[in-house]
Amino acid sequence: MSAPLHIKLGLTKNFVKGIDKTGPGFEYVRNKFPNVSDAKIKDGVFIGPQIREIIQDKQFAEDLNETERIAGLSFKRICKDCL
């Protein structure tokens, strides 16, 4: 059984809020979702399909720095294995 969407949304929000706002990972998210306002992206406000895109996007992981990449892998593992 899958976890409620609000748990995944909360995890995504915390993960994106922790990304360096001046780094290439954050810029990639801004370019990937051009119709989402900068304020929503900075606050980590996403909908279910966007979360799935972020989780499955290999380029996004490549654009993260080492610390963000480790956190991203943990985020993916939690979303796939536990939720």
N, CA, C and O atoms as a GROMACS GRO file, in nm:
protein
  332
    1MET      N    1   0.084  -0.119   0.000
    1MET     CA    2   0.000   0.000   0.000
    1MET      C    3   0.088   0.125   0.000
    1MET      O    4   0.187   0.130   0.073
    2SER      N    5   0.055   0.220  -0.078
    2SER     CA    6   0.131   0.344  -0.089
    2SER      C    7   0.094   0.440   0.023
    2SER      O    8  -0.019   0.444   0.070
    3ALA      N    9   0.193   0.518   0.064
    3ALA     CA   10   0.170   0.618   0.169
    3ALA      C   11   0.085   0.732   0.115
    3ALA      O   12   0.081   0.755  -0.006
    4PRO      N   13   0.017   0.801   0.203
    4PRO     CA   14  -0.061   0.917   0.159
    4PRO      C   15   0.026   1.019   0.087
    4PRO      O   16   0.143   1.039   0.121
    5LEU      N   17  -0.033   1.082  -0.012
    5LEU     CA   18   0.040   1.179  -0.093
    5LEU      C   19   0.094   1.294  -0.010
    5LEU      O   20   0.201   1.347  -0.041
    6HIS      N   21   0.025   1.333   0.096
    6HIS     CA   22   0.073   1.447   0.175
    6HIS      C   23   0.208   1.418   0.241
    6HIS      O   24   0.284   1.511   0.267
    7ILE      N   25   0.240   1.292   0.267
    7ILE     CA   26   0.370   1.257   0.323
    7ILE      C   27   0.477   1.276   0.216
    7ILE      O   28   0.582   1.334   0.244
    8LYS      N   29   0.451   1.230   0.095
    8LYS     CA   30   0.546   1.247  -0.015
    8LYS      C   31   0.566   1.395  -0.047
    8LYS      O   32   0.677   1.440  -0.075
    9LEU      N   33   0.456   1.470  -0.043
    9LEU     CA   34   0.466   1.614  -0.070
    9LEU      C   35   0.553   1.682   0.035
    9LEU      O   36   0.633   1.770   0.002
   10GLY      N   37   0.537   1.642   0.160
   10GLY     CA   38   0.617   1.700   0.268
   10GLY      C   39   0.764   1.667   0.253
   10GLY      O   40   0.850   1.753   0.275
   11LEU      N   41   0.795   1.544   0.217
   11LEU     CA   42   0.934   1.504   0.196
   11LEU      C   43   0.995   1.580   0.079
   11LEU      O   44   1.110   1.626   0.088
   12THR      N   45   0.920   1.594  -0.029
   12THR     CA   46   0.969   1.668  -0.145
   12THR      C   47   0.994   1.813  -0.108
   12THR      O   48   1.096   1.871  -0.146
   13LYS      N   49   0.902   1.870  -0.035
   13LYS     CA   50   0.916   2.010   0.006
   13LYS      C   51   1.044   2.029   0.086
   13LYS      O   52   1.120   2.123   0.060
   14ASN      N   53   1.069   1.943   0.182
   14ASN     CA   54   1.190   1.955   0.263
   14ASN      C   55   1.316   1.933   0.182
   14ASN      O   56   1.416   2.002   0.202
   15PHE      N   57   1.312   1.838   0.089
   15PHE     CA   58   1.429   1.812   0.006
   15PHE      C   59   1.462   1.931  -0.083
   15PHE      O   60   1.577   1.976  -0.087
   16VAL      N   61   1.363   1.984  -0.153
   16VAL     CA   62   1.388   2.095  -0.245
   16VAL      C   63   1.426   2.221  -0.168
   16VAL      O   64   1.510   2.299  -0.215
   17LYS      N   65   1.367   2.243  -0.052
   17LYS     CA   66   1.403   2.361   0.028
   17LYS      C   67   1.548   2.354   0.073
   17LYS      O   68   1.610   2.457   0.098
   18GLY      N   69   1.604   2.233   0.082
   18GLY     CA   70   1.742   2.217   0.125
   18GLY      C   71   1.844   2.230   0.014
   18GLY      O   72   1.964   2.235   0.041
   19ILE      N   73   1.800   2.236  -0.109
   19ILE     CA   74   1.892   2.248  -0.222
   19ILE      C   75   1.946   2.390  -0.230
   19ILE      O   76   1.873   2.487  -0.205
   20ASP      N   77   2.073   2.403  -0.265
   20ASP     CA   78   2.137   2.533  -0.283
   20ASP      C   79   2.064   2.611  -0.391
   20ASP      O   80   2.058   2.568  -0.506
   21LYS      N   81   2.009   2.725  -0.354
   21LYS     CA   82   1.928   2.805  -0.447
   21LYS      C   83   2.010   2.868  -0.559
   21LYS      O   84   1.954   2.917  -0.657
   22THR      N   85   2.142   2.867  -0.545
   22THR     CA   86   2.227   2.925  -0.649
   22THR      C   87   2.296   2.817  -0.731
   22THR      O   88   2.375   2.848  -0.821
   23GLY      N   89   2.269   2.691  -0.700
   23GLY     CA   90   2.337   2.580  -0.767
   23GLY      C   91   2.266   2.530  -0.891
   23GLY      O   92   2.153   2.570  -0.920
   24PRO      N   93   2.333   2.442  -0.964
   24PRO     CA   94   2.276   2.390  -1.088
   24PRO      C   95   2.155   2.299  -1.066
   24PRO      O   96   2.069   2.290  -1.154
   25GLY      N   97   2.146   2.232  -0.953
   25GLY     CA   98   2.030   2.146  -0.925
   25GLY      C   99   1.902   2.226  -0.916
   25GLY      O  100   1.800   2.187  -0.973
   26PHE      N  101   1.907   2.337  -0.845
   26PHE     CA  102   1.791   2.423  -0.831
   26PHE      C  103   1.754   2.486  -0.966
   26PHE      O  104   1.636   2.496  -1.001
   27GLU      N  105   1.855   2.527  -1.040
   27GLU     CA  106   1.831   2.586  -1.172
   27GLU      C  107   1.765   2.484  -1.265
   27GLU      O  108   1.679   2.518  -1.346
   28TYR      N  109   1.806   2.358  -1.253
   28TYR     CA  110   1.747   2.253  -1.335
   28TYR      C  111   1.598   2.238  -1.304
   28TYR      O  112   1.517   2.224  -1.396
   29VAL      N  113   1.563   2.241  -1.176
   29VAL     CA  114   1.422   2.230  -1.138
   29VAL      C  115   1.344   2.348  -1.194
   29VAL      O  116   1.232   2.331  -1.243
   30ARG      N  117   1.400   2.468  -1.187
   30ARG     CA  118   1.332   2.587  -1.241
   30ARG      C  119   1.308   2.573  -1.390
   30ARG      O  120   1.201   2.609  -1.440
   31ASN      N  121   1.407   2.519  -1.463
   31ASN     CA  122   1.392   2.502  -1.608
   31ASN      C  123   1.299   2.387  -1.642
   31ASN      O  124   1.230   2.391  -1.744
   32LYS      N  125   1.296   2.284  -1.560
   32LYS     CA  126   1.212   2.168  -1.585
   32LYS      C  127   1.063   2.202  -1.569
   32LYS      O  128   0.979   2.149  -1.641
   33PHE      N  129   1.033   2.290  -1.475
   33PHE     CA  130   0.894   2.330  -1.449
   33PHE      C  131   0.879   2.481  -1.469
   33PHE      O  132   0.863   2.554  -1.371
   34PRO      N  133   0.884   2.528  -1.593
   34PRO     CA  134   0.880   2.673  -1.619
   34PRO      C  135   0.747   2.737  -1.580
   34PRO      O  136   0.741   2.858  -1.559
   35ASN      N  137   0.640   2.658  -1.572
   35ASN     CA  138   0.509   2.715  -1.538
   35ASN      C  139   0.487   2.727  -1.387
   35ASN      O  140   0.385   2.781  -1.343
   36VAL      N  141   0.582   2.677  -1.308
   36VAL     CA  142   0.572   2.687  -1.163
   36VAL      C  143   0.650   2.811  -1.120
   36VAL      O  144   0.764   2.831  -1.163
   37SER      N  145   0.590   2.894  -1.037
   37SER     CA  146   0.655   3.019  -0.996
   37SER      C  147   0.781   2.991  -0.915
   37SER      O  148   0.793   2.886  -0.852
   38ASP      N  149   0.873   3.086  -0.917
   38ASP     CA  150   0.996   3.074  -0.838
   38ASP      C  151   0.965   3.060  -0.690
   38ASP      O  152   1.033   2.986  -0.618
   39ALA      N  153   0.863   3.130  -0.644
   39ALA     CA  154   0.827   3.123  -0.502
   39ALA      C  155   0.784   2.981  -0.464
   39ALA      O  156   0.823   2.930  -0.359
   40LYS      N  157   0.705   2.917  -0.549
   40LYS     CA  158   0.661   2.779  -0.521
   40LYS      C  159   0.778   2.683  -0.525
   40LYS      O  160   0.786   2.591  -0.443
   41ILE      N  161   0.869   2.703  -0.619
   41ILE     CA  162   0.986   2.615  -0.627
   41ILE      C  163   1.074   2.634  -0.504
   41ILE      O  164   1.119   2.535  -0.445
   42LYS      N  165   1.099   2.758  -0.464
   42LYS     CA  166   1.181   2.783  -0.344
   42LYS      C  167   1.118   2.724  -0.220
   42LYS      O  168   1.189   2.679  -0.130
   43ASP      N  169   0.985   2.723  -0.214
   43ASP     CA  170   0.916   2.665  -0.100
   43ASP      C  171   0.894   2.515  -0.114
   43ASP      O  172   0.844   2.450  -0.022
   44GLY      N  173   0.932   2.459  -0.229
   44GLY     CA  174   0.918   2.315  -0.250
   44GLY      C  175   0.776   2.269  -0.270
   44GLY      O  176   0.741   2.157  -0.232
   45VAL      N  177   0.693   2.354  -0.329
   45VAL     CA  178   0.552   2.321  -0.351
   45VAL      C  179   0.537   2.255  -0.488
   45VAL      O  180   0.550   2.320  -0.592
   46PHE      N  181   0.509   2.124  -0.487
   46PHE     CA  182   0.493   2.047  -0.610
   46PHE      C  183   0.370   1.960  -0.600
   46PHE      O  184   0.316   1.937  -0.491
   47ILE      N  185   0.324   1.911  -0.716
   47ILE     CA  186   0.213   1.817  -0.719
   47ILE      C  187   0.268   1.678  -0.751
   47ILE      O  188   0.384   1.664  -0.790
   48GLY      N  189   0.185   1.576  -0.733
   48GLY     CA  190   0.227   1.438  -0.750
   48GLY      C  191   0.304   1.407  -0.877
   48GLY      O  192   0.412   1.348  -0.869
   49PRO      N  193   0.253   1.445  -0.996
   49PRO     CA  194   0.327   1.414  -1.119
   49PRO      C  195   0.466   1.479  -1.124
   49PRO      O  196   0.560   1.421  -1.178
   50GLN      N  197   0.477   1.597  -1.067
   50GLN     CA  198   0.608   1.664  -1.066
   50GLN      C  199   0.705   1.590  -0.974
   50GLN      O  200   0.824   1.580  -1.005
   51ILE      N  201   0.655   1.538  -0.863
   51ILE     CA  202   0.739   1.461  -0.772
   51ILE      C  203   0.791   1.337  -0.844
   51ILE      O  204   0.909   1.304  -0.834
   52ARG      N  205   0.704   1.268  -0.916
   52ARG     CA  206   0.746   1.149  -0.989
   52ARG      C  207   0.852   1.184  -1.094
   52ARG      O  208   0.948   1.109  -1.113
   53GLU      N  209   0.836   1.297  -1.160
   53GLU     CA  210   0.935   1.339  -1.259
   53GLU      C  211   1.070   1.364  -1.195
   53GLU      O  212   1.174   1.324  -1.248
   54ILE      N  213   1.070   1.430  -1.080
   54ILE     CA  214   1.196   1.460  -1.011
   54ILE      C  215   1.263   1.330  -0.967
   54ILE      O  216   1.384   1.314  -0.983
   55ILE      N  217   1.186   1.238  -0.912
   55ILE     CA  218   1.241   1.112  -0.864
   55ILE      C  219   1.303   1.032  -0.979
   55ILE      O  220   1.408   0.970  -0.961
   56GLN      N  221   1.240   1.032  -1.094
   56GLN     CA  222   1.285   0.951  -1.206
   56GLN      C  223   1.390   1.019  -1.294
   56GLN      O  224   1.447   0.955  -1.382
   57ASP      N  225   1.415   1.146  -1.274
   57ASP     CA  226   1.503   1.224  -1.361
   57ASP      C  227   1.650   1.205  -1.324
   57ASP      O  228   1.695   1.251  -1.219
   58LYS      N  229   1.725   1.138  -1.411
   58LYS     CA  230   1.868   1.114  -1.386
   58LYS      C  231   1.950   1.241  -1.400
   58LYS      O  232   2.049   1.259  -1.328
   59GLN      N  233   1.911   1.330  -1.491
   59GLN     CA  234   1.984   1.455  -1.509
   59GLN      C  235   1.979   1.540  -1.383
   59GLN      O  236   2.077   1.606  -1.348
   60PHE      N  237   1.866   1.540  -1.315
   60PHE     CA  238   1.853   1.617  -1.192
   60PHE      C  239   1.956   1.571  -1.090
   60PHE      O  240   2.022   1.654  -1.026
   61ALA      N  241   1.971   1.441  -1.074
   61ALA     CA  242   2.068   1.387  -0.978
   61ALA      C  243   2.210   1.426  -1.016
   61ALA      O  244   2.293   1.452  -0.928
   62GLU      N  245   2.239   1.432  -1.144
   62GLU     CA  246   2.373   1.469  -1.190
   62GLU      C  247   2.404   1.616  -1.163
   62GLU      O  248   2.521   1.652  -1.148
   63ASP      N  249   2.303   1.700  -1.158
   63ASP     CA  250   2.323   1.843  -1.136
   63ASP      C  251   2.338   1.880  -0.990
   63ASP      O  252   2.370   1.995  -0.959
   64LEU      N  253   2.316   1.788  -0.900
   64LEU     CA  254   2.326   1.816  -0.757
   64LEU      C  255   2.471   1.806  -0.711
   64LEU      O  256   2.550   1.732  -0.769
   65ASN      N  257   2.506   1.883  -0.606
   65ASN     CA  258   2.639   1.867  -0.548
   65ASN      C  259   2.641   1.737  -0.467
   65ASN      O  260   2.538   1.672  -0.453
   66GLU      N  261   2.756   1.700  -0.414
   66GLU     CA  262   2.771   1.569  -0.348
   66GLU      C  263   2.675   1.552  -0.230
   66GLU      O  264   2.612   1.447  -0.217
   67THR      N  265   2.663   1.652  -0.146
   67THR     CA  266   2.574   1.644  -0.030
   67THR      C  267   2.428   1.632  -0.074
   67THR      O  268   2.353   1.551  -0.021
   68GLU      N  269   2.390   1.712  -0.172
   68GLU     CA  270   2.253   1.707  -0.224
   68GLU      C  271   2.225   1.573  -0.291
   68GLU      O  272   2.114   1.519  -0.280
   69ARG      N  273   2.325   1.519  -0.360
   69ARG     CA  274   2.307   1.391  -0.428
   69ARG      C  275   2.282   1.279  -0.326
   69ARG      O  276   2.195   1.194  -0.348
   70ILE      N  277   2.355   1.279  -0.217
   70ILE     CA  278   2.335   1.179  -0.112
   70ILE      C  279   2.196   1.192  -0.052
   70ILE      O  280   2.127   1.093  -0.032
   71ALA      N  281   2.155   1.316  -0.024
   71ALA     CA  282   2.021   1.339   0.029
   71ALA      C  283   1.915   1.298  -0.074
   71ALA      O  284   1.811   1.242  -0.037
   72GLY      N  285   1.940   1.324  -0.200
   72GLY     CA  286   1.847   1.286  -0.306
   72GLY      C  287   1.831   1.135  -0.318
   72GLY      O  288   1.720   1.086  -0.338
   73LEU      N  289   1.941   1.062  -0.306
   73LEU     CA  290   1.933   0.917  -0.310
   73LEU      C  291   1.852   0.863  -0.192
   73LEU      O  292   1.773   0.770  -0.206
   74SER      N  293   1.873   0.922  -0.076
   74SER     CA  294   1.795   0.882   0.042
   74SER      C  295   1.648   0.914   0.022
   74SER      O  296   1.561   0.833   0.055
   75PHE      N  297   1.619   1.030  -0.033
   75PHE     CA  298   1.482   1.071  -0.062
   75PHE      C  299   1.415   0.971  -0.155
   75PHE      O  300   1.302   0.928  -0.130
   76LYS      N  301   1.486   0.933  -0.263
   76LYS     CA  302   1.430   0.837  -0.359
   76LYS      C  303   1.405   0.702  -0.292
   76LYS      O  304   1.302   0.640  -0.313
   77ARG      N  305   1.501   0.658  -0.211
   77ARG     CA  306   1.488   0.529  -0.145
   77ARG      C  307   1.367   0.528  -0.052
   77ARG      O  308   1.292   0.430  -0.048
   78ILE      N  309   1.349   0.634   0.022
   78ILE     CA  310   1.235   0.642   0.114
   78ILE      C  311   1.104   0.640   0.036
   78ILE      O  312   1.012   0.567   0.072
   79CYS      N  313   1.096   0.718  -0.071
   79CYS     CA  314   0.973   0.725  -0.151
   79CYS      C  315   0.941   0.591  -0.216
   79CYS      O  316   0.824   0.554  -0.226
   80LYS      N  317   1.043   0.518  -0.261
   80LYS     CA  318   1.018   0.393  -0.332
   80LYS      C  319   1.004   0.274  -0.237
   80LYS      O  320   0.915   0.191  -0.257
   81ASP      N  321   1.089   0.264  -0.136
   81ASP     CA  322   1.091   0.146  -0.051
   81ASP      C  323   0.996   0.153   0.068
   81ASP      O  324   0.930   0.055   0.102
   82CYS      N  325   0.988   0.268   0.128
   82CYS     CA  326   0.909   0.281   0.251
   82CYS      C  327   0.768   0.334   0.227
   82CYS      O  328   0.674   0.298   0.298
   83LEU      N  329   0.755   0.417   0.127
   83LEU     CA  330   0.624   0.476   0.102
   83LEU      C  331   0.564   0.405  -0.014
   83LEU      O  332   0.452   0.437  -0.055
   0.00000   0.00000   0.00000
